[in-house]
Amino acid sequence: MSISSATPTPEGRSPPSAHPVHELDDVSVMIGGQGGDGTLTVSDLLGRYFRTQGLYVYASRTVLSRIRGGHADASVRASRNPVAAVKPEVDLILAFDQEAAEIGRSELSSEGWILYDSSVFHLDDPRAVGFPFATLVGGAIGQPIYKNTAAYGAISILMGFDMTLTRKVIEDRFRRRRR
């Protein structure tokens, strides 16, 4: 998996080096957090982007049956070949809370990495890169709920997604909410 090593995070750390999405043959992303964090939204956005790149996508979701709260996670696998299950190893974990990071660590590939919300918790792991999603989005637009879209944007930048297409995926996903 490839991440742009030239893109430092707000904490000054650079993510591990990897390949842009157009060079990927098979990638697996795990997203986790509390219900209401936007885990499923990020999963949906990633799946939409990968499909626009001509990749086959498999997604799975685990959500507790509560209106808000409780752990929720999703996995997205994108491949050049048809897929019908998640990979045994995860290339990227997006953790909105500590529980998501802990759950996913045992499945993280040797070259995988963790992107986490450093405004919620700190993760002392050489494979981890913190970004204060909730704080930055809450301060910028007063709505920390949009941290999911910010996290998708961060993944897009780090993985070398086409930014015009990234924006289109977001606009298409949220178009119905503007009406």
N, C-alpha and C positions, 0 to 999 in steps of 0.2 A: 504494500500500500504506500502511497506517496503523499507526503505533506510538504508544503513549501517551507523549507527551512529558513527562508529569508523573511518570514513573517513573524516577528516577535509578538508576544502577548503583552497585555498591560502590566503583567508582573515582570516583564523583561526576559522571560525564558522563551527559547525557540523550540517549537515542536520537532519531533524526530523527522528526518528526511524521508520522503516517499515519492510516489509517481502521481502525476495528474490523472484525474478520473478517466480520461480518454485512453490511458495506457493500462488501465486495470482489467484483469481477466476475471477476478472473483474477489469481492470485498464484502465484509460483514460489519455492520454497525449496530451496537446495542445502545438504546436510549432508556434511561430510567430516572424516576423521581416520584414525588408524591402526586396523587390524583389532583389535577388542576394545574400542574407544572407545564403541561403542553407536550408531554412525551409522545402522545399519539399524533399530534400535529407535526412534530419534527419527523417522525417516521413517515407520515404521509408526504411531506415535502421532499424528503430524500427519495422515496419511491418514485414520485412524479419526475424528479430530475433524472434519476437513473434511466427511467423509461424513455425520456426524450433523447438519451444518448444511445438508444438501441439495445440496452442491456435487459436481460430477463431479471425480474424482481420477484423475490419471495419475502413476505413479511409475516411476522407473528406478533401477537399482543397478549399481555397478561394484565388484567385490570381487576382490582378488588371491587366487589359489588357495593360501592358506596357512592353517594352523590358527589362528594368531594373528600379527598384525603385517602390515606392508605397508599401503599406502594403500587406503582404502575410501571410496566416496562414493555418495550417493543424491540424487535430485532428486524433489521432489513438486510437482505442479502441481494447483491446485484452481481450478475455474471454474464459473460459472453455466451455461455451455454445455458440451456434450460435447467432450472433448479426447482426442487420440490421440498427443500428443507433448509434450515439454517446451517451454517458451518459449525464444526465443533470448536473452532477457535474464532475469536472476535478480533477484528483489526482496529476498531475504534469504539470506545465507550464514551458516551455523553452522559455525565452524571449531574443531575440537578440536586442530588442530595448524597450524603455519605453512604447510605444504604445501597444505592445504585452502584457506586464505585466498589463497595465491598462484594456485592453479589457478582459483579462482572469480572473482577480481578482474576479469579481462577480460570476463566475462559479466555483471557487476553492472550493473543499470540505473542511470540517472542519479539516481534517487531511492532506490535500494537502499541497504542497509546490511549491515554484517558484525558478527555477534555471535561473540566468540571467547573461548576459555579462557585468561584472563590468568595463570593459575597455570602454564601451559605455555610461553607465549611472549608477546611484546609486539608489537602492531601499531600503527604510527604512521600512521594514516589517518583523516581527518576523518569518514569514513563508518563507522568501527569503534567498537564499544563492547565493552570487556573485562569479563568476569565470571569470577572464579576458581572455576569449577565443581569441579575436582578437589580443590582445597584445602579449600573449604567443606564439600563432601560428605564428604571423607575425615576432616576434623576433627569433623564433627557426628555421623557414624555409623560412622566407621572403615572405610568401604568406598568408595573413590574410583570404583569401577566404576559406581556409581549416578549419576555425573555426567550421563549421558545423560537420565535422568528429570528431573534438576534443570534441564538445558538446555531440555527440553520445557516445563517449568514457566515458565522465564524467557520463552521465546517466547510462551507462552500469556498471560502477564501483559502483555508488551509489545504484543501484537497485540489485546488486549482480548477474549480468549476468555472464555466463561462458565466460572467457576472450578468450579462444581458439576459441569458436564459434563466439564471437564478432568480432574477427580479420577476421575470415572466411567470415562473412557477409560483412565486408568492402571490402575485396579482391574480392569477387564475384561481388559486386556492381560496383567496379571500374575497373574490369578486362578488359573490352572492351576499356577503355581509354589508356591502356598501349600499345596497338598495333599500 
